[in-house]
Amino acid sequence: MAESKSLRIAYGEALAELESIVAVLESNTLELEESLARYERGVVLLGSLQKRLGAAEQQVDVLMGELVAAPDDDVQDTTLTKA
């Protein structure tokens, strides 16, 4: 259930929540049980963020592949010659 909740929130919100969890855990102010619960949530968020980032990187790669020069561009002489 926690994993599906992380998938419903925006990337920025998930990242902000993860940063908040890290800050609280680093403060060392929580009881052990609460620390473990927050850590578990952080692991779920991190996995979701990594998955989304990987998908975005693949999408960029596909889009960049579409920008590859057309075969005719290599053959066509585009230099200017004097008339």
GROMACS elastic network, one bead per residue, 0.5 to 0.9 nm:
[ bonds ]
;  ai    aj funct       b0    kb
    1     4     6  0.52919   500
    1     5     6  0.63816   500
    1     6     6  0.88695   500
    2     5     6  0.51211   500
    2     6     6  0.64125   500
    2     7     6  0.89047   500
    2    41     6  0.70276   500
    2    44     6  0.72993   500
    2    45     6  0.89073   500
    3     6     6  0.51936   500
    3     7     6  0.65200   500
    3    41     6  0.81782   500
    3    44     6  0.57800   500
    3    45     6  0.74822   500
    3    47     6  0.89997   500
    3    48     6  0.78018   500
    4     7     6  0.51136   500
    4     8     6  0.65584   500
    5     8     6  0.53075   500
    5     9     6  0.69593   500
    6     9     6  0.56964   500
    6    10     6  0.84291   500
    6    14     6  0.67113   500
    6    41     6  0.87048   500
    6    44     6  0.72170   500
    6    45     6  0.59562   500
    6    48     6  0.68761   500
    6    49     6  0.89116   500
    7    10     6  0.77495   500
    7    11     6  0.86546   500
    7    14     6  0.85649   500
    7    45     6  0.83714   500
    7    48     6  0.66662   500
    7    49     6  0.88850   500
    9    12     6  0.82727   500
    9    13     6  0.62529   500
    9    14     6  0.62915   500
   10    13     6  0.51929   500
   10    14     6  0.61892   500
   10    15     6  0.86196   500
   11    14     6  0.51361   500
   11    15     6  0.61420   500
   11    16     6  0.85930   500
   11    48     6  0.87906   500
   11    49     6  0.67782   500
   11    52     6  0.78340   500
   12    15     6  0.50780   500
   12    16     6  0.61031   500
   12    17     6  0.85553   500
   13    16     6  0.50654   500
   13    17     6  0.61094   500
   13    18     6  0.85646   500
   14    17     6  0.50779   500
   14    18     6  0.61535   500
   14    19     6  0.86171   500
   14    45     6  0.63322   500
   14    46     6  0.84300   500
   14    48     6  0.84427   500
   14    49     6  0.72995   500
   15    18     6  0.50549   500
   15    19     6  0.61547   500
   15    20     6  0.85690   500
   15    45     6  0.76413   500
   15    46     6  0.80972   500
   15    49     6  0.72928   500
   16    19     6  0.50726   500
   16    20     6  0.61489   500
   16    21     6  0.86352   500
   17    20     6  0.50152   500
   17    21     6  0.61875   500
   17    22     6  0.86625   500
   17    42     6  0.81560   500
   17    45     6  0.81231   500
   18    21     6  0.50314   500
   18    22     6  0.62084   500
   18    23     6  0.86355   500
   18    41     6  0.82097   500
   18    42     6  0.56126   500
   18    43     6  0.86997   500
   18    45     6  0.64665   500
   18    46     6  0.72477   500
   19    22     6  0.51058   500
   19    23     6  0.62173   500
   19    24     6  0.87146   500
   19    42     6  0.87593   500
   20    23     6  0.51063   500
   20    24     6  0.62445   500
   20    25     6  0.86004   500
   21    24     6  0.51830   500
   21    25     6  0.60918   500
   21    26     6  0.84771   500
   21    38     6  0.63382   500
   21    39     6  0.74341   500
   21    41     6  0.82887   500
   21    42     6  0.65493   500
   22    25     6  0.51347   500
   22    26     6  0.59976   500
   22    27     6  0.85467   500
   22    38     6  0.86831   500
   22    39     6  0.82205   500
   22    42     6  0.77460   500
   23    26     6  0.51071   500
   23    27     6  0.61936   500
   24    27     6  0.50886   500
   24    28     6  0.68780   500
   24    29     6  0.71586   500
   24    30     6  0.76507   500
   24    35     6  0.85750   500
   24    38     6  0.87030   500
   25    28     6  0.54740   500
   25    29     6  0.73231   500
   25    30     6  0.72242   500
   25    35     6  0.64841   500
   25    38     6  0.77478   500
   25    39     6  0.77561   500
   26    29     6  0.82134   500
   27    30     6  0.80906   500
   28    31     6  0.83933   500
   28    35     6  0.84944   500
   29    35     6  0.87430   500
   30    33     6  0.80561   500
   30    34     6  0.60025   500
   30    35     6  0.57093   500
   31    34     6  0.54071   500
   31    35     6  0.60620   500
   31    36     6  0.86817   500
   32    35     6  0.50244   500
   32    36     6  0.61915   500
   32    37     6  0.86723   500
   33    36     6  0.51874   500
   33    37     6  0.62831   500
   33    38     6  0.86937   500
   34    37     6  0.50176   500
   34    38     6  0.61054   500
   34    39     6  0.84169   500
   35    38     6  0.51537   500
   35    39     6  0.59740   500
   35    40     6  0.85259   500
   36    40     6  0.60619   500
   36    41     6  0.85900   500
   37    40     6  0.51443   500
   37    41     6  0.63055   500
   37    42     6  0.86261   500
   38    41     6  0.50580   500
   38    42     6  0.61092   500
   38    43     6  0.86815   500
   39    43     6  0.62546   500
   39    44     6  0.87595   500
   40    43     6  0.51374   500
   40    44     6  0.64348   500
   40    45     6  0.87242   500
   41    44     6  0.51463   500
   41    45     6  0.61875   500
   41    46     6  0.85612   500
   42    45     6  0.50254   500
   42    46     6  0.59735   500
   42    47     6  0.85198   500
   43    46     6  0.50852   500
   43    47     6  0.61772   500
   43    48     6  0.86209   500
   44    47     6  0.52316   500
   44    48     6  0.62562   500
   44    49     6  0.86600   500
   45    48     6  0.50909   500
   45    49     6  0.60722   500
   45    50     6  0.85537   500
   46    49     6  0.50764   500
   46    50     6  0.60709   500
   46    51     6  0.85082   500
   47    50     6  0.51900   500
   47    51     6  0.61412   500
   47    52     6  0.86407   500
   48    51     6  0.51324   500
   48    52     6  0.61937   500
   48    53     6  0.85694   500
   49    52     6  0.51343   500
   49    53     6  0.60378   500
   49    54     6  0.85047   500
   50    53     6  0.50688   500
   50    54     6  0.60544   500
   50    55     6  0.85921   500
   51    54     6  0.51379   500
   51    55     6  0.62630   500
   51    56     6  0.86734   500
   52    55     6  0.50973   500
   52    56     6  0.61773   500
   52    57     6  0.86200   500
   53    56     6  0.50239   500
   53    57     6  0.61353   500
   53    58     6  0.86344   500
   54    57     6  0.50634   500
   54    58     6  0.62554   500
   54    59     6  0.86519   500
   55    58     6  0.51090   500
   55    59     6  0.62315   500
   55    60     6  0.87169   500
   56    59     6  0.50096   500
   56    60     6  0.62461   500
   56    61     6  0.86374   500
   57    60     6  0.50870   500
   57    61     6  0.62013   500
   57    62     6  0.86870   500
   58    61     6  0.50004   500
   58    62     6  0.62446   500
   58    63     6  0.86435   500
   59    62     6  0.51165   500
   59    63     6  0.62273   500
   59    64     6  0.85762   500
   60    63     6  0.50166   500
   60    64     6  0.59946   500
   60    65     6  0.84594   500
   61    64     6  0.50502   500
   61    65     6  0.61037   500
   61    66     6  0.87450   500
   62    65     6  0.50351   500
   62    66     6  0.65054   500
   63    66     6  0.51591   500
   63    67     6  0.68346   500
   64    67     6  0.51923   500
   64    68     6  0.70573   500
   65    68     6  0.55035   500
   66    69     6  0.84102   500
   67    70     6  0.84440   500
   69    72     6  0.81393   500
   69    73     6  0.62943   500
   69    74     6  0.77992   500
   70    73     6  0.54720   500
   70    74     6  0.75692   500
   71    74     6  0.57952   500
   71    75     6  0.71352   500
   72    75     6  0.52342   500
   72    76     6  0.59617   500
   73    76     6  0.53805   500
   73    77     6  0.81830   500
   73    78     6  0.86895   500
   74    77     6  0.79352   500
   77    80     6  0.86121   500
